[in-house]
Amino acid sequence: MKKRIHDIDLFRKYPHEVQNELFQNLISTAKGTEWGKKYGYSDGLSVREFQERVPVTAYEELYPYIERVMMGEQNLLWPSKIEWFAKSSGTTNARSKFIPVSPESLEDCHYKGGKDMLSIYVNLYPETKLFTGKGLSIGGSHRPSELNAKVSCGDVSAVIMQNLPIWAEAMRTPPLKVALMDKWEEKIEKMVELTVQENVTSMSGVPTWTYVLLKRILEVTGKNNILEVWPNLELFTHGAVAFGPYRQLFKEIIPSDKMNYLEVYNASEGFFGIQDQAGTEDEMLLMLDYGVYYEFIPMDQFEEEIPKTLTLDQVELNKNYAIVISTNAGLWRYKIGDTIRFTSLSPYRIKISGRTKHFINAFGEEVIVENAEAAITRACEATGAIITNFTAAPIFMESGKRGGHEWLIEFEKQPDNLKQFTYLLDETLREVNSDYDAKRQNDIALQGPIVHAAPQGTFMNWLREKGKLGGQNKVPRLSNSREYLEEIMQVNGL
């Protein structure tokens, strides 16, 4: 672990050299693939030539290649044999995406990220007792592809767990056959039964689903908090959704000042960031030696047919960028759909600010997920509220009526005063977003938000209806249409 910390310090110190060397390795390795031949990788491209020749791609452009790989063809996007695909359904109604997982991306990206997370944690907390117990992880499931039974598809967590070495299995709970069960509600019950008997010292997972498990454990055991079940619990590694709105939820169920929380940025496409400082909420070190070459699209360029992309040495602080990656699994100049902003340029640290498709901009207000989560967090803190989920959508203008935003929020603990909660939500949005503030002046374009307190179980019912319980599935925070909001309300009879 100390040796790895030295390597991390190296890319902190020489980020551009590490990325440039990695870029050349990717191009050289893929030059004999069908994609590499098409774009002249054998010419030994410079970054500028690469950007001129290879288009920025979305999933739709890569899918014809991915489908052929799933059917059994190889050496199309990447030379290694690819037999695993991470199924990424995310938050949308659209068909699932299948992201190739090469042996290199599994070993040098996903696994490396997991090992680095432990190395960084132990470096931050050298007195840790983490390894005296087991790590609890809530995975998804996998199954053979419908296109080809010889390849497997599933949540990236399931792909990682299935391929872990035997020794790693001994350090985690529950057993693999339970962790990879595909029926979520049955899996939760089995996990409760098995994990309460273990000495769990750490957990990893999506906050929403982890909380569902912890709450069920308390219901079954009759305990008041999780430390009565696992007294040596000290770490929760979380990702997929921002933790800010959930922080109080976890503090209530795990009441200890010694409990540590570590943010990671892992996705179906790769492992990208790890919180490397204590006490810096949601701010992560961008990991630069995982076989991922980064480019960034300024958001004012995102809708352009040929968007301008920036390399790491060209980015600026506190500007929103869409991430573009080229990887050791054969994703080339691929838009992963996330937006980030840099909080530090030496070393490069980032915060996830949202999704390129999840925002509200019906009236020029440009509200992004980061704005919404900041507002929800502040309103919760001030009114004693605790949330489990939320979504928001525009109220479109009608004759004689102003537009606005409609929020559906499921509370674990109701606010002292919903009217005050709504006021603080609105005020915080005005503070963090000048476009929203301008539209709210004197209610000219936007009236104040409407907030509905949803009954408990509302979002679970919707996810169950869509067959998306568990795994890395999550609720869309913001939408520029009313589709999700109205669907959730309809499913629940609201």
Salt bridges, closest charged atoms under 4 A:
ASP7 OD2 - LYS3 NZ 3.68
ASP7 OD2 - ARG4 NH1 3.85
ASP9 OD1 - ARG12 NH1 2.48
GLU34 OE2 - ARG68 NH1 2.88
ASP43 OD2 - ARG53 NH1 2.93
GLU52 OE2 - ARG48 NH1 2.79
GLU73 OE1 - ARG68 NH2 2.89
GLU83 OE2 - LYS81 NZ 3.49
GLU107 OE2 - LYS115 NZ 3.81
ASP116 OD1 - ARG4 NE 2.69
GLU169 OE1 - ARG172 NH1 3.24
ASP182 OD2 - ARG143 NH2 3.12
GLU185 OE2 - ARG464 NH2 2.79
GLU189 OE2 - ARG216 NE 2.82
GLU193 OE2 - LYS190 NZ 3.68
GLU198 OE2 - LYS134 NZ 3.57
GLU219 OE1 - ARG216 NH1 3.07
GLU263 OE1 - HIS238 ND1 3.12
ASP276 OD2 - ARG12 NH2 2.83
ASP276 OD1 - ARG349 NE 2.87
GLU281 OE2 - ARG247 NE 3.52
ASP289 OD1 - ARG4 NH2 2.96
ASP289 OD2 - LYS112 NZ 3.64
GLU295 OE1 - ARG333 NH2 2.71
GLU316 OE1 - LYS319 NZ 3.24
ASP338 OD1 - ARG355 NH1 2.53
GLU365 OE2 - HIS405 NE2 2.62
GLU370 OE2 - ARG341 NH2 2.64
GLU373 OE2 - ARG477 NE 3.80
GLU406 OE2 - HIS452 NE2 2.58
GLU406 OE1 - ARG482 NH2 2.79
GLU412 OE1 - LYS215 NZ 3.28
ASP426 OD2 - ARG440 NH2 2.71
GLU431 OE2 - ARG378 NH1 3.07
ASP437 OD1 - ARG430 NE 2.67
ASP443 OD1 - ARG440 NH1 2.46
GLU486 OE2 - ARG482 NE 2.84
GLU487 OE1 - LYS466 NZ 3.33
